[in-house]
Amino acid sequence: MARMVHCVKLKQEAEGLEAPPYPGELGIRIWQNISKQAWAQWVETQTRLVNENRLNLADVRARKYLAQQMESFLFDDANVEAQGYVPPSA
């Protein structure tokens, strides 16, 4: 049986993550409060941020920036998007 959480991002009960997806206390907070669906949304957003902003993940500043954006996206309901990103037309 899947573990259910009240997802603070989606504001509904949903299937939870199998394990903390991030190290430390933030990872535990995500595991306890974020659903698989919301995490998948973050992974897509993170990919756009890395690609559009040409982030070098070996750079500690880039990783810190992504962590801040992740927390805003998941917990503050912030609209996190890469500047200049234009979604592909259907």
N, CA, C and O atoms as a MOPAC input file, in Angstrom:
PM7 MOZYME 1SCF
protein

 N      0.84200 1    -1.18400 1     0.00000 1
 C      0.00000 1     0.00000 1     0.00000 1
 C      0.88600 1     1.24700 1     0.00000 1
 O      1.85200 1     1.33200 1     0.75900 1
 N      0.55600 1     2.18500 1    -0.83600 1
 C      1.35300 1     3.40800 1    -0.97300 1
 C      1.19600 1     4.29700 1     0.26100 1
 O      0.13000 1     4.35500 1     0.87500 1
 N      2.26700 1     4.97700 1     0.60200 1
 C      2.24300 1     5.92400 1     1.71600 1
 C      1.57800 1     7.20600 1     1.23100 1
 O      1.95800 1     7.75700 1     0.19800 1
 N      0.58300 1     7.68000 1     1.98300 1
 C     -0.14700 1     8.88500 1     1.60600 1
 C      0.31900 1    10.05100 1     2.47700 1
 O      0.63800 1     9.87800 1     3.65400 1
 N      0.35000 1    11.23500 1     1.87900 1
 C      0.69300 1    12.46000 1     2.60700 1
 C     -0.31800 1    13.53600 1     2.24100 1
 O     -0.95300 1    13.47900 1     1.18800 1
 N     -0.45700 1    14.51700 1     3.12600 1
 C     -1.21300 1    15.70800 1     2.73600 1
 C     -0.19100 1    16.63900 1     2.08800 1
 O      0.62100 1    17.26000 1     2.77300 1
 N     -0.24100 1    16.72500 1     0.77000 1
 C      0.74300 1    17.49500 1     0.01300 1
 C      0.46600 1    18.98800 1     0.16900 1
 O     -0.60700 1    19.47000 1    -0.19200 1
 N      1.44400 1    19.71300 1     0.70900 1
 C      1.25800 1    21.14800 1     0.90000 1
 C      1.32000 1    21.91200 1    -0.42300 1
 O      0.79400 1    23.02100 1    -0.51500 1
 N      1.94000 1    21.35100 1    -1.42700 1
 C      1.99600 1    21.99200 1    -2.74900 1
 C      0.66000 1    21.85400 1    -3.46800 1
 O      0.12700 1    22.83600 1    -3.98600 1
 N      0.11500 1    20.62700 1    -3.50200 1
 C     -1.13600 1    20.37200 1    -4.22000 1
 C     -2.36800 1    20.61400 1    -3.35400 1
 O     -3.48800 1    20.68700 1    -3.86000 1
 N     -2.15000 1    20.73700 1    -2.03500 1
 C     -3.23600 1    20.96600 1    -1.08100 1
 C     -4.27700 1    19.84500 1    -1.12000 1
 O     -5.48300 1    20.09000 1    -1.10400 1
 N     -3.77000 1    18.60100 1    -1.17100 1
 C     -4.65500 1    17.43600 1    -1.16500 1
 C     -3.87800 1    16.19900 1    -0.74100 1
 O     -2.64700 1    16.19200 1    -0.74600 1
 N     -4.61100 1    15.15400 1    -0.37300 1
 C     -3.99400 1    13.86700 1    -0.06900 1
 C     -3.49200 1    13.25200 1    -1.36700 1
 O     -4.19800 1    13.24700 1    -2.37600 1
 N     -2.28200 1    12.74100 1    -1.33400 1
 C     -1.70100 1    12.13600 1    -2.53400 1
 C     -0.61900 1    11.15000 1    -2.11400 1
 O     -0.18100 1    11.14000 1    -0.96300 1
 N     -0.19800 1    10.32400 1    -3.06000 1
 C      0.84000 1     9.33800 1    -2.79000 1
 C      2.15800 1    10.03600 1    -2.47500 1
 O      2.59600 1    10.93000 1    -3.19900 1
 N      2.78000 1     9.60700 1    -1.37800 1
 C      4.02900 1    10.20900 1    -0.94200 1
 C      5.24700 1     9.59000 1    -1.60400 1
 O      5.16100 1     8.54800 1    -2.25400 1
 N      6.35800 1    10.23800 1    -1.42800 1
 C      7.63700 1     9.74300 1    -1.93500 1
 C      8.07500 1     8.52100 1    -1.13200 1
 O      7.70500 1     8.37500 1     0.03300 1
 N      8.85200 1     7.65800 1    -1.74500 1
 C      9.30400 1     6.44100 1    -1.07600 1
 C     10.42100 1     6.71000 1    -0.07100 1
 O     10.54500 1     5.99300 1     0.92300 1
 N     11.22700 1     7.72700 1    -0.31900 1
 C     12.34900 1     8.06800 1     0.55800 1
 C     12.62100 1     9.56400 1     0.41900 1
 O     12.22900 1    10.17200 1    -0.57800 1
 N     13.28600 1    10.16200 1     1.40500 1
 C     13.63700 1    11.57400 1     1.26900 1
 C     14.46700 1    11.79500 1     0.00300 1
 O     15.46000 1    11.09900 1    -0.20700 1
 N     14.07500 1    12.75600 1    -0.84400 1
 C     14.75700 1    12.96700 1    -2.11800 1
 C     15.93900 1    13.92700 1    -2.04300 1
 O     16.60200 1    14.19100 1    -3.04600 1
 N     16.19400 1    14.44200 1    -0.85000 1
 C     17.20000 1    15.48300 1    -0.67000 1
 C     17.82000 1    15.25400 1     0.70400 1
 O     17.12700 1    14.78400 1     1.60600 1
 N     19.08800 1    15.56500 1     0.89500 1
 C     19.71900 1    15.30200 1     2.18800 1
 C     19.24400 1    16.25400 1     3.29400 1
 O     18.72100 1    17.33600 1     3.02300 1
 N     19.43600 1    15.83100 1     4.51600 1
 C     19.21900 1    16.68700 1     5.67000 1
 C     17.76600 1    16.89900 1     6.05200 1
 O     16.86800 1    16.17400 1     5.62400 1
 N     17.56900 1    17.92700 1     6.88100 1
 C     16.24000 1    18.24400 1     7.39400 1
 C     15.27700 1    18.63200 1     6.27900 1
 O     14.09500 1    18.29400 1     6.33600 1
 N     15.76700 1    19.33100 1     5.27400 1
 C     14.89900 1    19.71300 1     4.16000 1
 C     14.38400 1    18.47300 1     3.43200 1
 O     13.22300 1    18.43000 1     3.02700 1
 N     15.23200 1    17.47800 1     3.26400 1
 C     14.81400 1    16.23500 1     2.62700 1
 C     13.71300 1    15.53300 1     3.40400 1
 O     12.76800 1    15.00600 1     2.81700 1
 N     13.83700 1    15.52500 1     4.72500 1
 C     12.80700 1    14.90300 1     5.57700 1
 C     11.51100 1    15.70600 1     5.47700 1
 O     10.42600 1    15.13100 1     5.38800 1
 N     11.62400 1    17.02000 1     5.49300 1
 C     10.43100 1    17.87300 1     5.36500 1
 C      9.72400 1    17.61500 1     4.03400 1
 O      8.49700 1    17.52400 1     3.99000 1
 N     10.48800 1    17.49800 1     2.95900 1
 C      9.90800 1    17.19400 1     1.64600 1
 C      9.22800 1    15.83000 1     1.69100 1
 O      8.09100 1    15.69200 1     1.23900 1
 N      9.90400 1    14.83000 1     2.22700 1
 C      9.36700 1    13.47100 1     2.29500 1
 C      8.05400 1    13.42700 1     3.07200 1
 O      7.14400 1    12.67900 1     2.71600 1
 N      7.95500 1    14.22600 1     4.13100 1
 C      6.76200 1    14.22000 1     4.97800 1
 C      5.60700 1    15.02300 1     4.39000 1
 O      4.45200 1    14.75100 1     4.71600 1
 N      5.88400 1    16.00600 1     3.53000 1
 C      4.85300 1    16.96300 1     3.13200 1
 C      4.61800 1    17.11800 1     1.63600 1
 O      3.72900 1    17.86700 1     1.23200 1
 N      5.38800 1    16.43300 1     0.81200 1
 C      5.29100 1    16.62200 1    -0.63900 1
 C      4.99000 1    15.28500 1    -1.31300 1
 O      5.58300 1    14.26100 1    -0.97400 1
 N      4.06900 1    15.30400 1    -2.26300 1
 C      3.66600 1    14.08800 1    -2.97800 1
 C      4.61000 1    13.79200 1    -4.14300 1
 O      5.41000 1    14.63400 1    -4.55000 1
 N      4.49100 1    12.57100 1    -4.66300 1
 C      5.26100 1    12.19100 1    -5.85100 1
 C      4.94500 1    13.12400 1    -7.01400 1
 O      5.84300 1    13.53000 1    -7.75200 1
 N      3.67300 1    13.46000 1    -7.17600 1
 C      3.25700 1    14.32100 1    -8.28600 1
 C      3.88700 1    15.70700 1    -8.16800 1
 O      4.39900 1    16.23600 1    -9.15500 1
 N      3.85700 1    16.29900 1    -6.97700 1
 C      4.45000 1    17.62400 1    -6.78300 1
 C      5.96700 1    17.56900 1    -6.96500 1
 O      6.56400 1    18.49800 1    -7.50900 1
 N      6.59200 1    16.47300 1    -6.50700 1
 C      8.04000 1    16.33300 1    -6.68500 1
 C      8.38800 1    16.24900 1    -8.17100 1
 O      9.37600 1    16.83400 1    -8.61400 1
 N      7.57700 1    15.52100 1    -8.93800 1
 C      7.81000 1    15.41400 1   -10.38500 1
 C      7.69100 1    16.79000 1   -11.04400 1
 O      8.44600 1    17.10600 1   -11.96300 1
 N      6.74200 1    17.60900 1   -10.57400 1
 C      6.61500 1    18.97500 1   -11.10100 1
 C      7.88600 1    19.76500 1   -10.80600 1
 O      8.37300 1    20.50900 1   -11.65700 1
 N      8.42600 1    19.59900 1    -9.58700 1
 C      9.65500 1    20.30000 1    -9.24000 1
 C     10.81300 1    19.84600 1   -10.13100 1
 O     11.59000 1    20.68000 1   -10.59700 1
 N     10.94100 1    18.55300 1   -10.37300 1
 C     12.04500 1    18.04000 1   -11.19200 1
 C     11.99200 1    18.65700 1   -12.59100 1
 O     13.03200 1    19.01100 1   -13.14700 1
 N     10.79700 1    18.78900 1   -13.16200 1
 C     10.66200 1    19.43900 1   -14.47500 1
 C     11.08500 1    20.90300 1   -14.40200 1
 O     11.80500 1    21.39200 1   -15.27400 1
 N     10.63500 1    21.60300 1   -13.35500 1
 C     10.98400 1    23.01400 1   -13.18600 1
 C     12.48500 1    23.16600 1   -12.97400 1
 O     13.11000 1    24.06300 1   -13.54000 1
 N     13.05800 1    22.29100 1   -12.16100 1
 C     14.49700 1    22.33500 1   -11.90200 1
 C     15.29200 1    22.14900 1   -13.19300 1
 O     16.29000 1    22.83500 1   -13.41400 1
 N     14.85600 1    21.23200 1   -14.03500 1
 C     15.53400 1    20.99100 1   -15.31200 1
 C     15.51500 1    22.25000 1   -16.17300 1
 O     16.52400 1    22.60400 1   -16.78300 1
 N     14.36600 1    22.92400 1   -16.22300 1
 C     14.27900 1    24.17900 1   -16.98600 1
 C     15.20700 1    25.23600 1   -16.40100 1
 O     15.89600 1    25.93700 1   -17.14300 1
 N     15.23000 1    25.35400 1   -15.06800 1
 C     16.10500 1    26.34200 1   -14.43000 1
 C     17.57000 1    26.07800 1   -14.77000 1
 O     18.31200 1    27.00500 1   -15.09300 1
 N     17.97900 1    24.82500 1   -14.69600 1
 C     19.37400 1    24.47100 1   -14.99600 1
 C     19.68900 1    24.77500 1   -16.45300 1
 O     20.71600 1    25.38200 1   -16.75500 1
 N     18.81400 1    24.35800 1   -17.35200 1
 C     19.07700 1    24.53400 1   -18.78200 1
 C     19.00200 1    25.99400 1   -19.21900 1
 O     19.91400 1    26.48900 1   -19.88100 1
 N     17.93300 1    26.67800 1   -18.85800 1
 C     17.73700 1    28.05700 1   -19.32200 1
 C     18.74700 1    29.02100 1   -18.70700 1
 O     19.17700 1    29.97400 1   -19.35800 1
 N     19.12500 1    28.77400 1   -17.45100 1
 C     20.09000 1    29.65300 1   -16.78200 1
 C     21.52400 1    29.15400 1   -16.92500 1
 O     22.46100 1    29.76800 1   -16.41500 1
 N     21.68300 1    28.02800 1   -17.62800 1
 C     23.00500 1    27.42200 1   -17.85000 1
 C     23.77800 1    27.27100 1   -16.53700 1
 O     24.93600 1    27.67300 1   -16.42300 1
 N     23.09500 1    26.67800 1   -15.55100 1
 C     23.71400 1    26.50900 1   -14.24100 1
 C     24.75000 1    25.39300 1   -14.27500 1
 O     24.53600 1    24.34900 1   -14.89100 1
 N     25.85800 1    25.62400 1   -13.61300 1
 C     26.90600 1    24.62200 1   -13.44700 1
 C     26.71700 1    24.01500 1   -12.06100 1
 O     27.00000 1    24.66600 1   -11.05600 1
 N     26.24200 1    22.77600 1   -12.00100 1
 C     25.93000 1    22.16000 1   -10.71700 1
 C     27.16200 1    21.81300 1    -9.89500 1
 O     27.03400 1    21.38600 1    -8.74800 1
 N     28.34800 1    21.98600 1   -10.45800 1
 C     29.58000 1    21.84200 1    -9.68100 1
 C     29.82900 1    23.09800 1    -8.84400 1
 O     30.63000 1    23.07600 1    -7.91000 1
 N     29.14900 1    24.18000 1    -9.17700 1
 C     29.28600 1    25.46000 1    -8.48100 1
 C     28.34400 1    25.47500 1    -7.28000 1
 O     27.13600 1    25.28700 1    -7.42900 1
 N     28.89600 1    25.69800 1    -6.09600 1
 C     28.09500 1    25.69900 1    -4.87300 1
 C     27.00500 1    26.77600 1    -4.92100 1
 O     25.93100 1    26.59300 1    -4.34900 1
 N     27.27600 1    27.89500 1    -5.59800 1
 C     26.26300 1    28.96000 1    -5.69700 1
 C     25.05800 1    28.50100 1    -6.50600 1
 O     23.92500 1    28.85200 1    -6.18000 1
 N     25.28700 1    27.72900 1    -7.54700 1
 C     24.19000 1    27.20400 1    -8.36300 1
 C     23.34900 1    26.22200 1    -7.55100 1
 O     22.12100 1    26.23600 1    -7.62800 1
 N     24.00900 1    25.37800 1    -6.78000 1
 C     23.27400 1    24.41100 1    -5.95400 1
 C     22.47400 1    25.12300 1    -4.86700 1
 O     21.34800 1    24.72900 1    -4.56200 1
 N     23.05100 1    26.16600 1    -4.28700 1
 C     22.34000 1    26.93100 1    -3.25600 1
 C     21.12400 1    27.62900 1    -3.87500 1
 O     20.04500 1    27.64200 1    -3.28200 1
 N     21.29800 1    28.20300 1    -5.05600 1
 C     20.19900 1    28.84800 1    -5.77900 1
 C     19.07000 1    27.84600 1    -6.03300 1
 O     17.90200 1    28.15300 1    -5.79700 1
 N     19.41800 1    26.64900 1    -6.51600 1
 C     18.39700 1    25.63100 1    -6.78700 1
 C     17.68300 1    25.20800 1    -5.51200 1
 O     16.47000 1    24.99700 1    -5.53200 1
 N     18.40500 1    25.07800 1    -4.40800 1
 C     17.78100 1    24.70100 1    -3.13700 1
 C     16.78400 1    25.76500 1    -2.69500 1
 O     15.70100 1    25.43700 1    -2.21000 1
 N     17.14000 1    27.03800 1    -2.85900 1
 C     16.22200 1    28.12800 1    -2.50600 1
 C     14.98900 1    28.10800 1    -3.39900 1
 O     13.86800 1    28.28300 1    -2.92100 1
 N     15.19600 1    27.89600 1    -4.68900 1
 C     14.07500 1    27.83900 1    -5.62400 1
 C     13.17900 1    26.64400 1    -5.31400 1
 O     11.95500 1    26.74900 1    -5.39300 1
 N     13.77900 1    25.51200 1    -4.96300 1
 C     13.02000 1    24.31100 1    -4.62900 1
 C     12.12500 1    24.56100 1    -3.41900 1
 O     10.94300 1    24.21500 1    -3.43300 1
 N     12.68400 1    25.15500 1    -2.38600 1
 C     11.90700 1    25.42600 1    -1.18000 1
 C     10.76500 1    26.39700 1    -1.47800 1
 O      9.65000 1    26.20300 1    -0.99300 1
 N     11.02600 1    27.42800 1    -2.26300 1
 C      9.97200 1    28.37800 1    -2.64400 1
 C      8.88300 1    27.69400 1    -3.45700 1
 O      7.69700 1    27.91900 1    -3.21800 1
 N      9.27300 1    26.86600 1    -4.41100 1
 C      8.32300 1    26.17300 1    -5.28000 1
 C      7.44800 1    25.21400 1    -4.48700 1
 O      6.22900 1    25.19400 1    -4.66000 1
 N      8.06200 1    24.42000 1    -3.62100 1
 C      7.32200 1    23.37400 1    -2.91600 1
 C      6.51900 1    23.88500 1    -1.72900 1
 O      5.41500 1    23.40000 1    -1.48400 1
 N      7.04700 1    24.85300 1    -0.98600 1
 C      6.42300 1    25.22900 1     0.27500 1
 C      5.80700 1    26.62100 1     0.29200 1
 O      4.91000 1    26.87500 1     1.09600 1
 N      6.25300 1    27.52200 1    -0.56100 1
 C      5.73700 1    28.89500 1    -0.54200 1
 C      4.77900 1    29.16400 1    -1.68700 1
 O      4.29500 1    30.28500 1    -1.84400 1
 N      4.50200 1    28.14500 1    -2.48600 1
 C      3.60700 1    28.26400 1    -3.64100 1
 C      4.06000 1    29.38900 1    -4.57800 1
 O      3.24200 1    30.06100 1    -5.20800 1
 N      5.37400 1    29.57600 1    -4.65400 1
 C      5.93200 1    30.62100 1    -5.51300 1
 C      5.96300 1    30.15500 1    -6.96500 1
 O      6.11700 1    28.96600 1    -7.24400 1
 N      5.81800 1    31.09400 1    -7.87400 1
 C      5.92600 1    30.81000 1    -9.30200 1
 C      7.40600 1    30.86600 1    -9.66800 1
 O      7.95200 1    31.93700 1    -9.93300 1
 N      8.03400 1    29.72100 1    -9.67900 1
 C      9.46700 1    29.62200 1    -9.96500 1
 C      9.62100 1    29.21400 1   -11.41800 1
 O      9.19600 1    28.12900 1   -11.81500 1
 N     10.22400 1    30.07500 1   -12.20100 1
 C     10.41600 1    29.76400 1   -13.62200 1
 C     11.65900 1    30.48600 1   -14.11400 1
 O     12.00700 1    31.55400 1   -13.61000 1
 N     12.30700 1    29.91400 1   -15.07400 1
 C     13.49900 1    30.52400 1   -15.66100 1
 C     13.09400 1    31.75600 1   -16.45600 1
 O     12.11600 1    31.72700 1   -17.20300 1
 N     13.84700 1    32.83600 1   -16.29500 1
 C     13.56700 1    34.04800 1   -17.05500 1
 C     13.74200 1    33.77500 1   -18.53500 1
 O     14.71900 1    33.15700 1   -18.95700 1
 N     12.79100 1    34.23800 1   -19.30800 1
 C     12.87300 1    34.08200 1   -20.74400 1
 C     12.37200 1    32.74700 1   -21.25300 1
 O     12.37300 1    32.51100 1   -22.46100 1
 N     11.93400 1    31.84900 1   -20.33900 1
 C     11.45500 1    30.53500 1   -20.78100 1
 C     10.12100 1    30.68900 1   -21.49700 1
 O      9.20100 1    31.33300 1   -20.99200 1
 N     10.03000 1    30.09600 1   -22.66400 1
 C      8.78700 1    30.08700 1   -23.43600 1
 C      8.40100 1    28.62700 1   -23.63900 1
 O      9.13700 1    27.87500 1   -24.27800 1
 N      7.23600 1    28.21200 1   -23.09200 1
 C      6.83400 1    26.81600 1   -23.26400 1
 C      6.65800 1    26.47500 1   -24.73500 1
 O      6.24100 1    27.32400 1   -25.52200 1
 N      6.97300 1    25.23600 1   -25.11600 1
 C      6.79200 1    24.84500 1   -26.51800 1
 C      5.32200 1    24.91700 1   -26.90600 1
 O      4.44700 1    24.60000 1   -26.09900 1
 N      5.04900 1    25.33000 1   -28.13000 1
 C      3.65800 1    25.40800 1   -28.58000 1
 C      3.16800 1    24.00700 1   -28.91400 1
 O      3.93300 1    23.13500 1   -29.32600 1
 N      1.87300 1    23.82200 1   -28.72300 1
 C      1.28500 1    22.48000 1   -28.90700 1
 C      1.19800 1    22.07400 1   -30.34200 1
 O      0.72800 1    20.97800 1   -30.64600 1

